[in-house]
Amino acid sequence: MKSELVVDVQPTEVSIALLEDSRLVSLQKEARNISYAVGDIYLAKVKKLMPGLNAAFVNVGYEKDAFLHYLDLGSQFSSYSSFVKQLLDDRKKLPQVSKMKLLPDIDKHGTIATTLTPGQELLVQIVKEPISSKGPRLTTEISFTGRYMVLIPFSDKISISQKIKTTEEKLRLRQLIESIKPKNFGVIVRTSAEGKRVAELNHELKTLLKCWEDALAKAQKSQAPALVFEEDSRIVSVLRDIFSPTFENIFVNDKDVMAQIEKYVDLIAPERREIVKYHGGDTPIFDHFNITKQIKSSFGKTVSFKSGAYIIIEHTEALHVIDVNSGNRSKASNDQESNALEVNMRAADEIARQLRLRDMGGIIVIDFIDMNTADHRQKLYEHMKEVMANDRARHNILPLSKFGLMQITRQRVRPALDIETSETCPSCYGKGKVQPSLLFTDTLREKIEYLVNTLKVKGFVMYVHPFVDAFLKKGLLSPYRKWKIDIGGSFKIMPDQSLAYLQYRVLDKNRNEIDLKEEKDLDSSSSKTKSKAKNRNKEE
């Protein structure tokens, strides 16, 4: 299987697409200024205790108070609490975890009221990002994740990934970690550590210890609430979790981000450094790899998958509901039971892909087409388990109920990715009346004349729908050529599949967007009004 990663860096967000044999299987969109991401560590203050929930609300600086349950304090909370008090009482001296004596574990059945006090300062880590109306979920069991291991202060336990099968390798890794880890630090050895040399593991262990010490030093200089440790950029985090030798290419359209990725790949797999490649040019990177089209067809309420069959996906606050329909299949079998099995099996493939693609979590209920044969129901259950095996998120699948429903629980860490595939009319902005489409090219020419002659912008690119682009460039003496001759100036017109039919956008030579909305865009294109174009980034 050919695996490729495509990274689209825009001024406000980064989109990361994972392709398997050129088919989109995972998509993540992140704002570039994202905060309260999983793994971030904050110096926070307990705001309110909730004995009924056996939990506390904690101020980490987010608009909603974060949630900390008693069970998320960790068994070593006594040692942790004593250390944090020492850390914050004497802000000139950095205490050492390896030199302290660990205290007994706290009671599993204890209460939050006897453990925390309002106003108490804690070091907390985000385990769930804010979802819907809820604030982040926290833990005080701090951990630092690397490529080969996870470092956990205030613990002496060494755990080995269950995916490492051979007893000899497990024993080798356990002895190796025992010899290099400092006292009072626990380590979880990840699957990717299998077969790695001591030098590689020791280097990563020292890097994770440095992260811990830096976070402590920053906490001493801060006042709660404050961010003291930030996870790697989302791109590096994705790489850390999914990078494998099967990756053939990683394409990036930004040189700074490319440098970050190269540095990381060079650190964990120097021999694979050449797979990181820069994608230049004016064609949008997602259009070049046919990702935009796949996004349009894969998101939305209805998703077709084969021979007219389709699934309908609905989201609620409590769960996700998926309905499987056979549609008007052209090659339907005369045997209804066989036909139902075939549609359900293909639907299972698409549903497994959709769960990864949209990162849907919580409870998922699937209404498959009814099947009367017990063997067919069992076959579908086994097939769903098989196609979900590659899903990295923890999940649990139940067999079909007597009503033909399958229930899946899937780990929910971030909000589900739900992209709106229907397009708002760019001409009327929801008012119901559009400009005459025949005059759209006149509008584009006016915009270009204004940019070239009035604003004196050079080297800009105007993106339009592919159909409009084809019309403008049709023939030897195309409208595009005429504009180049008549208007002059250095500009390009390029297709962009993400745009609606009568929509356009303009980027300057520094890839910053220029806002060209006018009053007449909201009314009629026949009237001449004073332009309100604002160049957000002035040239020269």
C-alpha positions in Angstrom: 0.0 0.0 0.0 1.4 3.4 -1.0 1.1 5.9 1.8 1.6 9.7 1.3 1.1 12.7 3.5 0.0 16.0 1.9 0.3 19.2 4.0 -1.6 22.3 2.9 -0.4 25.4 4.9 -2.6 28.4 4.7 -2.3 31.7 6.6 -5.0 30.8 9.2 -5.0 27.0 9.2 -3.1 23.8 8.3 -4.8 20.9 6.6 -3.1 17.4 6.7 -4.3 14.7 4.4 -3.2 11.0 4.6 -3.5 9.2 1.3 -3.4 5.4 0.9 -3.1 4.4 -2.8 -4.1 8.0 -3.6 -7.4 7.6 -1.6 -8.1 10.0 1.2 -8.3 8.1 4.5 -7.6 10.8 7.1 -8.0 14.6 7.1 -7.1 17.0 9.9 -7.7 20.7 9.9 -6.1 22.9 12.6 -6.1 26.6 13.2 -2.5 27.8 13.2 -3.0 29.6 16.5 -4.7 26.6 18.2 -4.6 26.4 22.0 -5.7 23.9 24.6 -4.5 21.0 22.4 -4.1 17.5 23.8 -0.7 17.2 25.5 -0.4 20.9 26.5 0.5 21.5 30.1 -0.8 24.4 32.2 -0.1 25.9 35.6 -3.7 26.1 36.7 -5.8 27.0 39.8 -8.6 25.0 41.3 -11.8 27.1 41.1 -14.6 25.0 42.5 -15.1 21.5 43.9 -18.1 19.4 42.9 -18.4 16.6 45.5 -21.5 15.2 43.8 -19.4 14.6 40.6 -16.3 13.8 42.7 -14.5 16.3 40.4 -13.3 19.9 40.3 -13.5 22.7 37.9 -10.1 24.2 37.2 -9.2 27.6 35.6 -6.7 27.1 32.8 -7.5 30.4 31.0 -10.2 28.9 28.7 -13.6 30.6 28.5 -15.1 27.5 30.2 -13.6 26.0 33.3 -11.7 22.7 32.6 -12.9 19.5 34.2 -10.7 17.3 36.5 -12.1 14.1 37.9 -10.8 12.4 41.0 -9.8 9.3 39.0 -7.7 11.6 36.7 -5.5 12.7 39.6 -3.4 9.5 39.2 -2.4 7.0 41.9 0.8 9.0 42.6 -1.0 12.3 43.4 0.4 12.5 46.9 4.0 12.6 45.5 3.0 14.9 42.7 1.2 17.3 45.1 4.2 17.5 47.4 6.5 18.1 44.5 4.4 20.9 43.0 4.1 22.6 46.4 7.9 22.5 46.8 8.3 23.8 43.2 6.0 26.8 43.7 7.1 27.7 47.3 10.7 28.1 46.4 10.8 29.7 42.9 14.6 30.0 42.8 15.5 26.3 43.2 14.3 23.5 40.9 13.5 20.4 42.9 14.6 17.0 41.5 12.0 14.1 41.1 14.8 11.6 41.1 16.0 12.7 44.6 12.6 12.6 46.4 11.0 9.7 48.2 7.7 8.7 46.6 4.7 8.7 48.9 2.1 5.9 49.1 -0.6 5.8 46.4 -3.9 7.7 47.1 -7.1 5.7 47.8 -8.9 4.7 44.6 -12.2 5.3 46.3 -11.3 8.7 47.8 -13.1 12.0 47.4 -12.1 15.2 45.7 -13.1 17.2 48.7 -10.4 15.7 50.9 -7.7 15.8 48.2 -8.0 19.3 46.6 -8.8 22.8 48.0 -10.2 25.8 46.1 -7.3 28.1 45.0 -4.8 25.3 45.0 -2.3 25.5 42.1 -1.7 22.5 40.0 0.3 21.4 36.9 -2.4 19.9 34.6 -2.3 18.3 31.2 -5.0 18.5 28.5 -6.4 15.0 27.7 -9.5 16.1 25.8 -9.8 19.3 23.8 -12.8 21.6 24.3 -15.8 19.9 22.6 -19.1 21.6 21.9 -20.1 23.5 25.1 -17.6 21.7 27.3 -14.3 22.9 28.5 -11.1 20.8 28.3 -10.7 17.7 30.3 -7.6 17.4 32.5 -5.2 15.1 34.3 -2.5 15.6 36.8 -0.8 12.4 35.7 1.7 14.3 33.5 3.3 12.4 30.5 5.6 13.3 27.7 5.2 11.4 24.4 8.0 10.7 22.1 8.4 8.5 19.0 9.7 5.4 21.0 8.4 6.0 24.5 6.2 7.9 26.9 7.9 9.4 30.0 5.8 9.6 33.2 7.2 11.4 36.3 6.4 10.1 39.8 6.3 6.4 38.8 8.9 3.6 38.6 6.9 1.3 36.3 8.1 0.1 32.9 5.4 -1.0 30.5 6.0 -2.6 27.1 3.6 -2.3 24.1 1.5 -5.4 23.7 2.0 -5.2 19.9 5.6 -6.2 20.5 5.1 -10.0 20.4 8.5 -11.6 21.0 9.4 -12.3 24.6 13.1 -11.8 23.9 12.5 -8.3 22.5 10.3 -7.3 25.4 13.0 -8.5 27.9 15.7 -6.7 26.0 13.8 -3.4 26.0 12.8 -3.7 29.7 16.5 -4.3 30.7 17.6 -1.5 28.4 15.2 1.1 29.8 16.0 0.0 33.4 19.6 0.8 32.8 19.1 4.3 31.3 16.0 5.8 33.0 16.4 8.0 36.1 14.8 7.1 39.5 11.1 7.9 40.0 10.3 8.1 36.3 8.1 5.6 34.6 8.3 4.6 30.9 5.8 3.2 28.4 7.7 1.6 25.6 5.9 2.2 22.3 5.7 -0.3 19.4 8.1 1.7 17.2 10.9 1.1 19.8 11.1 -2.5 18.6 14.6 -3.3 17.3 16.0 0.2 18.2 19.5 0.6 19.6 20.3 1.9 23.1 21.7 5.2 21.7 18.5 6.1 19.9 16.3 5.3 23.0 18.7 7.1 25.3 18.7 10.2 23.1 14.9 10.4 23.1 14.8 9.8 26.9 17.1 12.8 27.5 15.0 14.9 25.1 11.8 14.1 27.1 13.5 14.8 30.4 14.6 18.2 29.0 10.9 18.9 28.2 10.0 18.1 31.8 12.7 20.4 33.2 11.8 23.2 30.9 8.1 23.0 31.8 9.0 23.1 35.6 11.3 26.1 35.0 8.6 27.9 33.1 6.0 27.1 35.8 8.2 28.7 38.5 8.3 32.0 36.5 4.6 32.0 35.7 1.3 33.0 37.4 -1.7 30.7 37.1 -3.3 30.2 34.6 -0.4 29.9 32.2 0.8 27.5 29.5 4.1 25.9 30.5 4.5 23.2 27.9 3.1 23.1 24.3 2.9 19.9 22.3 4.8 19.8 19.0 3.1 21.4 16.0 0.1 19.4 14.8 2.0 18.3 11.7 4.9 16.9 13.8 2.4 15.3 16.2 0.6 13.5 13.3 4.0 12.4 11.9 5.1 11.1 15.3 2.0 8.9 15.6 1.6 7.6 12.0 5.1 7.8 10.4 6.3 4.5 9.1 8.8 3.2 6.6 6.0 2.6 4.1 5.6 6.4 3.7 6.7 7.2 0.1 6.3 11.0 0.1 5.5 13.9 2.3 4.4 16.9 0.2 4.4 20.4 1.8 3.6 23.8 0.2 5.4 25.9 2.8 9.2 26.0 3.2 9.1 26.8 6.9 6.8 23.9 7.8 8.9 21.7 5.4 12.0 22.5 7.5 10.2 21.5 10.7 9.2 18.2 9.1 12.6 17.5 7.6 14.2 18.2 11.1 11.8 15.6 12.7 12.2 13.0 10.0 16.0 13.5 10.1 15.8 12.9 13.9 13.8 9.6 13.8 14.7 8.2 10.3 17.7 10.0 8.7 17.7 7.5 5.8 14.2 8.6 4.8 14.9 12.4 4.7 14.5 12.6 1.0 10.7 11.7 1.1 10.0 15.3 2.3 9.3 17.3 -0.8 8.3 20.9 -1.5 5.3 21.5 -3.7 5.6 24.9 -5.4 3.7 26.6 -8.1 0.4 28.4 -8.1 -1.9 25.3 -8.3 -3.4 24.6 -4.9 -1.7 21.5 -3.5 -5.0 19.7 -2.6 -6.2 20.2 -6.2 -3.0 18.8 -7.6 -3.4 15.6 -5.6 -7.2 15.4 -6.2 -7.9 15.8 -2.5 -10.4 18.7 -2.9 -12.7 16.5 -5.0 -12.5 13.7 -2.6 -13.3 16.0 0.3 -16.4 17.3 -1.6 -17.6 13.7 -2.2 -16.7 12.2 1.2 -18.2 14.8 3.6 -21.7 15.9 3.9 -24.8 14.1 5.0 -25.0 11.6 2.1 -22.0 9.6 0.9 -22.3 7.3 -2.1 -19.8 4.4 -2.2 -20.6 1.7 -4.9 -23.1 0.9 -7.6 -25.7 3.4 -6.4 -25.6 2.4 -2.7 -25.1 5.1 -0.2 -25.0 5.9 3.6 -26.6 8.8 5.4 -24.6 10.3 8.4 -26.4 12.3 11.1 -24.7 13.9 14.1 -26.3 14.6 17.5 -24.9 15.8 20.8 -25.0 12.2 22.2 -24.1 10.0 19.3 -23.6 9.6 15.5 -26.2 7.7 13.5 -25.4 6.0 10.1 -28.1 4.6 7.9 -27.2 2.2 5.0 -29.3 2.2 1.8 -29.0 0.0 -1.3 -30.2 2.8 -3.6 -30.9 1.9 -7.2 -28.1 -0.6 -7.6 -27.7 -1.5 -11.3 -26.2 -4.9 -10.7 -28.4 -6.0 -7.8 -28.7 -9.8 -7.3 -32.1 -11.5 -7.5 -31.4 -13.0 -4.1 -32.4 -10.3 -1.6 -30.3 -11.8 1.2 -27.1 -11.9 -0.9 -27.7 -8.4 -2.2 -28.1 -7.1 1.4 -24.9 -8.8 2.5 -22.9 -7.3 -0.4 -24.2 -3.8 0.2 -23.6 -4.1 4.0 -20.0 -5.4 3.5 -19.2 -2.5 1.1 -20.9 -0.1 3.5 -18.7 -1.4 6.4 -15.6 -0.5 4.3 -16.8 3.0 3.7 -18.0 3.5 7.3 -14.6 2.5 8.7 -13.0 5.0 6.3 -15.5 7.7 7.4 -14.8 7.2 11.1 -11.1 7.8 10.5 -11.7 10.6 8.0 -14.1 12.6 10.2 -12.5 11.5 13.5 -15.9 10.6 14.8 -15.9 9.6 18.4 -18.3 8.6 21.2 -21.2 6.3 20.3 -21.8 5.4 16.7 -25.0 3.5 15.8 -25.2 1.9 12.3 -28.5 0.7 10.8 -27.5 -1.9 8.3 -29.9 -3.5 5.8 -31.8 -6.3 7.5 -30.3 -9.8 7.1 -32.2 -12.9 8.2 -29.2 -15.4 8.1 -27.2 -15.6 11.3 -24.1 -16.5 9.3 -24.4 -13.3 7.3 -24.7 -11.2 10.4 -21.7 -12.8 11.9 -19.7 -12.4 8.7 -20.5 -8.7 8.6 -19.5 -8.3 12.3 -16.1 -10.0 11.6 -15.6 -7.9 8.5 -16.2 -4.7 10.4 -13.7 -5.7 13.1 -11.2 -6.5 10.3 -11.5 -3.1 8.5 -11.4 -1.2 11.8 -8.2 -3.0 12.8 -6.0 -0.2 11.3 -7.9 2.5 13.2 -5.4 3.9 15.8 -8.2 5.3 18.0 -9.4 2.9 20.8 -12.7 1.4 19.8 -15.2 -1.4 20.7 -17.6 -3.1 18.3 -20.7 -5.0 19.3 -22.4 -7.7 17.1 -25.6 -6.7 15.3 -28.7 -6.6 17.5 -32.0 -8.3 16.6 -33.1 -5.0 15.1 -30.1 -5.0 12.7 -28.2 -2.2 14.6 -24.5 -2.3 15.2 -23.0 -0.2 18.0 -19.5 1.1 18.0 -17.8 3.2 20.7 -14.7 5.1 19.5 -12.3 7.2 21.5 -13.2 10.9 21.3 -10.3 13.3 21.9 -11.2 16.1 19.5 -14.4 17.4 18.0 -15.5 15.4 14.9 -14.4 17.0 11.7 -17.6 18.1 9.8 -17.0 20.0 6.6 -19.9 21.7 4.9 -19.9 20.6 1.3 -22.9 22.6 0.1 -21.8 26.0 -1.2 -23.2 29.4 -0.3 -24.0 31.5 -3.4 -21.1 33.9 -3.7 -23.2 36.4 -5.8 -26.2 36.9 -3.5 -24.7 36.0 -0.1 -27.9 34.2 0.8 -30.4 36.9 -0.4 -31.8 34.7 -3.2 -31.1 37.0 -6.2 -27.8 36.5 -8.1 -25.9 38.7 -10.6 -26.3 37.7 -14.2 -23.7 34.9 -14.7 -22.9 36.3 -18.2 -21.6 39.4 -16.6 -19.4 37.6 -14.2 -16.3 37.8 -16.5 -16.9 41.6 -16.7 -16.8 41.7 -12.9 -13.5 39.8 -12.9 -12.0 42.2 -15.4 -13.1 45.2 -13.3 -11.4 43.6 -10.2 -8.1 43.0 -12.1 -8.1 46.6 -13.6 -8.6 48.0 -10.1 -5.8 45.9 -8.7 -3.4 46.7 -11.5 -4.2 50.4 -12.2 -5.5 51.7 -8.9 -3.8 49.6 -6.2 -0.7 49.0 -8.3 -0.5 45.4 -7.0 2.0 43.2 -8.9 2.4 39.4 -9.2 -1.0 38.6 -7.8 -3.0 35.3 -8.6 -6.8 35.3 -9.1 -8.3 31.9 -8.4 -11.7 31.0 -10.0 -13.8 27.9 -10.4 -12.3 25.4 -13.0 -15.3 25.9 -15.4 -14.7 29.7 -15.3 -11.0 29.2 -15.8 -11.6 27.0 -18.8 -14.0 29.6 -20.4 -11.5 32.4 -19.8 -8.6 30.5 -21.5 -10.6 29.0 -24.4 -9.3 29.7 -27.9 -6.2 31.4 -29.3 -7.4 34.9 -28.5 -9.0 34.0 -25.2 -10.5 36.6 -22.8 -7.5 35.9 -20.5 -5.0 36.8 -23.4 -7.0 40.0 -24.2 -6.9 41.1 -20.6 -3.2 40.5 -20.5 -2.7 42.7 -23.6 -5.3 45.4 -22.6 -4.6 45.8 -18.9 -0.9 44.8 -18.7 0.6 44.1 -15.3 1.8 40.8 -13.9 -1.1 38.6 -12.8 -2.3 35.1 -13.3 -5.7 33.4 -13.3 -5.7 29.8 -11.9 -8.4 27.2 -11.2 -9.3 26.2 -7.6 -11.7 23.3 -7.1 -12.6 24.5 -3.6 -14.4 27.6 -5.0 -18.1 27.8 -5.9 -19.1 28.5 -9.5 -19.3 32.3 -9.3 -16.7 32.8 -6.6 -13.1 34.1 -6.8 -10.3 35.0 -4.5 -7.1 36.9 -5.0 -3.7 36.3 -3.3 -0.8 38.7 -3.5 2.8 37.5 -4.3 3.3 36.8 -0.6 0.2 34.4 -0.6 -1.8 36.9 1.5 -5.5 37.2 0.6 -6.8 40.6 -0.8 -10.4 41.5 0.1 -12.2 42.8 -3.0 -15.9 42.8 -1.8 -17.9 45.7 -3.0 -21.4 47.1 -2.4 -22.4 46.0 -5.9 -21.5 42.4 -5.1 -24.4 42.5 -2.7 -26.9 44.2 -5.1 -26.7 44.5 -8.8 -23.6 44.3 -11.0 -25.0 47.0 -13.3 -24.5 49.9 -11.0 -21.1 51.6 -10.5 -20.3 52.2 -6.9 -17.2 53.3 -5.1 -14.8 50.4 -4.4 -14.2 49.5 -0.8 -11.4 47.1 -1.6 -9.0 46.7 1.2 -5.5 45.4 0.6 -4.8 43.7 3.9 -1.1 43.6 3.2 0.2 46.7 1.4 2.6 46.1 -1.4 6.0 47.7 -0.9 
